[in-house]
Amino acid sequence: MEKYQVEIVERLRKVIDIDADSIRDAEEKVKDLYDRKEIVLNHDDLLLTEFNGKFGKNFETLRELIISEYIREQKRNSESIKAAMRLKKQRLGIDTDKKDQEMER
């Protein structure tokens, strides 16, 4: 049996109504209240929880694996589209090799 690491990430969110002269002033006031611990976020403010599995010795995250697989799939799709276009040109009698050679000159 192997050891795995799973990262747990929680995101909390709370909207504070505050009187201020500008949005920047409002942010500064709320930050000051938060820094003085007059605003405290807790489990009631939970927005979402993520679980990110890390695999083997490389500690590659599940998200990185999914992204790399998505990119590989997009490349395969791109190659399939190119092959289909070549086949269509062949069926229409368009000589792609001659056009490619002309473009190289």
C-alpha atoms as an extended CHARMM CRD file, in Angstrom:
* protein
*
       105  EXT
         1         1  MET       CA              0.0000000000        0.0000000000        0.0000000000  PROA      1               0.0000000000
         2         2  GLU       CA              1.3230000000        3.4730000000       -0.9120000000  PROA      2               0.0000000000
         3         3  LYS       CA              1.0740000000        6.7130000000        1.0110000000  PROA      3               0.0000000000
         4         4  TYR       CA             -0.7930000000        9.6080000000       -0.5800000000  PROA      4               0.0000000000
         5         5  GLN       CA             -1.2720000000       13.2050000000        0.4130000000  PROA      5               0.0000000000
         6         6  VAL       CA             -4.6120000000       14.9440000000        0.1310000000  PROA      6               0.0000000000
         7         7  GLU       CA             -4.7340000000       18.7020000000        0.4720000000  PROA      7               0.0000000000
         8         8  ILE       CA             -7.9320000000       20.1980000000        1.8940000000  PROA      8               0.0000000000
         9         9  VAL       CA             -8.6470000000       23.7850000000        0.8910000000  PROA      9               0.0000000000
        10        10  GLU       CA            -11.5690000000       25.6930000000        2.3640000000  PROA      10              0.0000000000
        11        11  ARG       CA            -12.7830000000       29.0080000000        1.0530000000  PROA      11              0.0000000000
        12        12  LEU       CA            -14.7790000000       31.2550000000        3.3230000000  PROA      12              0.0000000000
        13        13  ARG       CA            -16.8580000000       34.2270000000        2.2260000000  PROA      13              0.0000000000
        14        14  LYS       CA            -18.7190000000       36.9360000000        4.0820000000  PROA      14              0.0000000000
        15        15  VAL       CA            -20.2290000000       40.1540000000        2.7380000000  PROA      15              0.0000000000
        16        16  ILE       CA            -20.0210000000       43.1470000000        5.0720000000  PROA      16              0.0000000000
        17        17  ASP       CA            -22.2550000000       46.2140000000        4.7010000000  PROA      17              0.0000000000
        18        18  ILE       CA            -20.3650000000       49.3450000000        5.7240000000  PROA      18              0.0000000000
        19        19  ASP       CA            -20.7450000000       53.0900000000        5.3060000000  PROA      19              0.0000000000
        20        20  ALA       CA            -17.8040000000       54.6710000000        3.4900000000  PROA      20              0.0000000000
        21        21  ASP       CA            -16.8350000000       57.4960000000        1.1170000000  PROA      21              0.0000000000
        22        22  SER       CA            -15.5160000000       55.1410000000       -1.5900000000  PROA      22              0.0000000000
        23        23  ILE       CA            -15.0060000000       51.4570000000       -2.3470000000  PROA      23              0.0000000000
        24        24  ARG       CA            -11.3440000000       51.7890000000       -1.3340000000  PROA      24              0.0000000000
        25        25  ASP       CA            -12.3750000000       53.3930000000        1.9550000000  PROA      25              0.0000000000
        26        26  ALA       CA            -14.8930000000       50.5850000000        2.5310000000  PROA      26              0.0000000000
        27        27  GLU       CA            -12.2150000000       47.9420000000        1.8780000000  PROA      27              0.0000000000
        28        28  GLU       CA             -9.7980000000       49.6590000000        4.2750000000  PROA      28              0.0000000000
        29        29  LYS       CA            -12.4520000000       49.8680000000        7.0080000000  PROA      29              0.0000000000
        30        30  VAL       CA            -13.3830000000       46.2080000000        6.6330000000  PROA      30              0.0000000000
        31        31  LYS       CA             -9.7100000000       45.1590000000        6.5390000000  PROA      31              0.0000000000
        32        32  ASP       CA             -9.0990000000       47.1310000000        9.7420000000  PROA      32              0.0000000000
        33        33  LEU       CA            -12.0930000000       45.4530000000       11.4420000000  PROA      33              0.0000000000
        34        34  TYR       CA            -10.8560000000       42.0510000000       10.2280000000  PROA      34              0.0000000000
        35        35  ASP       CA             -7.2820000000       42.7130000000       11.4200000000  PROA      35              0.0000000000
        36        36  ARG       CA             -8.6160000000       43.6860000000       14.8590000000  PROA      36              0.0000000000
        37        37  LYS       CA            -10.6530000000       40.4350000000       14.8600000000  PROA      37              0.0000000000
        38        38  GLU       CA            -13.9250000000       42.3130000000       15.0240000000  PROA      38              0.0000000000
        39        39  ILE       CA            -14.9230000000       40.3760000000       11.9110000000  PROA      39              0.0000000000
        40        40  VAL       CA            -14.2800000000       36.6440000000       12.1520000000  PROA      40              0.0000000000
        41        41  LEU       CA            -15.2520000000       34.1320000000        9.4970000000  PROA      41              0.0000000000
        42        42  ASN       CA            -16.4040000000       30.6700000000       10.6000000000  PROA      42              0.0000000000
        43        43  HSD       CA            -18.0770000000       27.4900000000        9.3030000000  PROA      43              0.0000000000
        44        44  ASP       CA            -21.2740000000       29.4550000000        8.5380000000  PROA      44              0.0000000000
        45        45  ASP       CA            -19.2740000000       31.4220000000        5.9340000000  PROA      45              0.0000000000
        46        46  LEU       CA            -17.9860000000       28.3150000000        4.1260000000  PROA      46              0.0000000000
        47        47  LEU       CA            -18.1980000000       28.8190000000        0.3700000000  PROA      47              0.0000000000
        48        48  LEU       CA            -16.5380000000       25.6250000000       -0.8790000000  PROA      48              0.0000000000
        49        49  THR       CA            -14.1670000000       22.8450000000        0.0640000000  PROA      49              0.0000000000
        50        50  GLU       CA            -11.6580000000       21.2760000000       -2.3400000000  PROA      50              0.0000000000
        51        51  PHE       CA             -9.8480000000       17.9760000000       -1.9160000000  PROA      51              0.0000000000
        52        52  ASN       CA             -6.7030000000       17.7570000000       -4.0280000000  PROA      52              0.0000000000
        53        53  GLY       CA             -5.0560000000       14.3470000000       -4.0700000000  PROA      53              0.0000000000
        54        54  LYS       CA             -1.3000000000       14.2220000000       -4.5380000000  PROA      54              0.0000000000
        55        55  PHE       CA              0.2030000000       11.0900000000       -6.0690000000  PROA      55              0.0000000000
        56        56  GLY       CA              3.3990000000        9.1750000000       -5.4500000000  PROA      56              0.0000000000
        57        57  LYS       CA              6.8600000000       10.5890000000       -5.0790000000  PROA      57              0.0000000000
        58        58  ASN       CA              6.3030000000       13.4020000000       -7.6170000000  PROA      58              0.0000000000
        59        59  PHE       CA              3.3960000000       14.8240000000       -5.5850000000  PROA      59              0.0000000000
        60        60  GLU       CA              1.5900000000       15.7080000000       -8.7900000000  PROA      60              0.0000000000
        61        61  THR       CA             -1.8450000000       17.0060000000       -7.8910000000  PROA      61              0.0000000000
        62        62  LEU       CA             -5.0170000000       15.5400000000       -9.2830000000  PROA      62              0.0000000000
        63        63  ARG       CA             -5.7730000000       18.9160000000      -10.8700000000  PROA      63              0.0000000000
        64        64  GLU       CA             -2.4240000000       18.8830000000      -12.7300000000  PROA      64              0.0000000000
        65        65  LEU       CA             -3.1570000000       15.3580000000      -13.9800000000  PROA      65              0.0000000000
        66        66  ILE       CA             -6.5800000000       16.3960000000      -15.2350000000  PROA      66              0.0000000000
        67        67  ILE       CA             -5.1810000000       19.4680000000      -16.9980000000  PROA      67              0.0000000000
        68        68  SER       CA             -2.3840000000       17.5080000000      -18.6700000000  PROA      68              0.0000000000
        69        69  GLU       CA             -4.8770000000       14.8350000000      -19.8320000000  PROA      69              0.0000000000
        70        70  TYR       CA             -7.1570000000       17.5760000000      -21.2120000000  PROA      70              0.0000000000
        71        71  ILE       CA             -4.2380000000       19.0620000000      -23.1760000000  PROA      71              0.0000000000
        72        72  ARG       CA             -3.3050000000       15.6260000000      -24.5620000000  PROA      72              0.0000000000
        73        73  GLU       CA             -6.9350000000       15.0780000000      -25.6220000000  PROA      73              0.0000000000
        74        74  GLN       CA             -7.0270000000       18.4640000000      -27.3630000000  PROA      74              0.0000000000
        75        75  LYS       CA             -3.8520000000       17.5850000000      -29.2880000000  PROA      75              0.0000000000
        76        76  ARG       CA             -5.3660000000       14.2270000000      -30.3300000000  PROA      76              0.0000000000
        77        77  ASN       CA             -8.5360000000       16.0100000000      -31.4840000000  PROA      77              0.0000000000
        78        78  SER       CA             -6.4590000000       18.5270000000      -33.4360000000  PROA      78              0.0000000000
        79        79  GLU       CA             -4.5740000000       15.7250000000      -35.1960000000  PROA      79              0.0000000000
        80        80  SER       CA             -7.8800000000       13.9790000000      -35.9900000000  PROA      80              0.0000000000
        81        81  ILE       CA             -9.2570000000       17.1700000000      -37.5230000000  PROA      81              0.0000000000
        82        82  LYS       CA             -6.1230000000       17.6320000000      -39.6360000000  PROA      82              0.0000000000
        83        83  ALA       CA             -6.3550000000       14.0200000000      -40.8440000000  PROA      83              0.0000000000
        84        84  ALA       CA            -10.0370000000       14.4810000000      -41.7110000000  PROA      84              0.0000000000
        85        85  MET       CA             -9.2340000000       17.6560000000      -43.6830000000  PROA      85              0.0000000000
        86        86  ARG       CA             -6.4800000000       15.8400000000      -45.6350000000  PROA      86              0.0000000000
        87        87  LEU       CA             -8.9130000000       13.0100000000      -46.4440000000  PROA      87              0.0000000000
        88        88  LYS       CA            -11.5880000000       15.4940000000      -47.5620000000  PROA      88              0.0000000000
        89        89  LYS       CA             -9.0870000000       17.2820000000      -49.8210000000  PROA      89              0.0000000000
        90        90  GLN       CA             -8.0560000000       13.9540000000      -51.3180000000  PROA      90              0.0000000000
        91        91  ARG       CA            -11.6920000000       13.0750000000      -52.0210000000  PROA      91              0.0000000000
        92        92  LEU       CA            -12.2170000000       16.4660000000      -53.6770000000  PROA      92              0.0000000000
        93        93  GLY       CA             -9.1110000000       15.9300000000      -55.8010000000  PROA      93              0.0000000000
        94        94  ILE       CA             -7.0940000000       18.7190000000      -54.2080000000  PROA      94              0.0000000000
        95        95  ASP       CA             -3.4240000000       17.7710000000      -54.3000000000  PROA      95              0.0000000000
        96        96  THR       CA             -2.1730000000       18.9520000000      -50.9170000000  PROA      96              0.0000000000
        97        97  ASP       CA              1.4180000000       17.8420000000      -51.5810000000  PROA      97              0.0000000000
        98        98  LYS       CA              1.7390000000       20.1600000000      -54.6070000000  PROA      98              0.0000000000
        99        99  LYS       CA              0.3220000000       23.1130000000      -52.6690000000  PROA      99              0.0000000000
       100       100  ASP       CA              2.6780000000       22.4110000000      -49.7640000000  PROA      100             0.0000000000
       101       101  GLN       CA              5.6460000000       22.2360000000      -52.1750000000  PROA      101             0.0000000000
       102       102  GLU       CA              4.6140000000       25.5050000000      -53.8500000000  PROA      102             0.0000000000
       103       103  MET       CA              4.3500000000       27.2280000000      -50.4710000000  PROA      103             0.0000000000
       104       104  GLU       CA              7.8730000000       26.0910000000      -49.5600000000  PROA      104             0.0000000000
       105       105  ARG       CA              9.3410000000       27.8100000000      -52.6790000000  PROA      105             0.0000000000
